[in-house]
Amino acid sequence: MVRVLFVCSGNTCRSPLAEAIAKRLVVDAGRTDIDVSSAGTDAWEGSAASDGAMLVGMERNLDLSGHRSRALTAEALATSDLVLVMSPSHVDRVKELDPAVNVHLLAGFAAGTRGARSIKDPFGGDLAAYRETADDLERELSGLLGRIGT
């Protein structure tokens, strides 16, 4: 079982969308060997996904209604095989908690490219901002299963 953890700041916008998109990819591919979850570096425990994330999720047949935010912990990292984060500051926070963790920026990971590009945080933005972020996440996650392998 490969355990993938998506990390953003509040765990209410980007990482829940990434988790939902990745779960759909896993199901659509018939993969039972990948577990996907999310957390936030500054998350308040138990918050629902943001309204914008929920609406964009509904547009894309992604169910975020059961999502509840959780704070990133050393324990969550210890049980993750791959940690994909939204920005360089998230890499820094992950490494503070566990210097040995397998952490990468989500942007470019599936394509095998390295770069410092962040996934834009739509928090506080309009629905168009959430759609742009979801589009970016879908592009970046499209090759994830191939990168993880079989």
Number of C-alpha atoms within 10 A of each C-alpha: 8 16 15 21 24 28 30 28 22 24 30 29 25 29 28 29 28 29 25 20 22 24 18 15 18 18 11 9 10 9 13 10 10 16 17 18 19 28 27 25 20 16 18 16 15 13 14 19 24 20 16 21 28 22 18 23 22 13 11 12 12 18 18 22 11 8 20 18 23 20 20 25 14 15 10 15 23 12 13 20 15 18 22 23 30 25 21 15 15 22 21 13 14 25 16 12 15 16 12 11 19 14 23 21 25 26 24 19 18 19 15 11 9 13 13 12 13 16 20 16 18 20 17 11 10 10 16 12 18 27 19 16 22 24 13 15 23 16 14 18 23 15 16 19 16 11 13 12 7 9
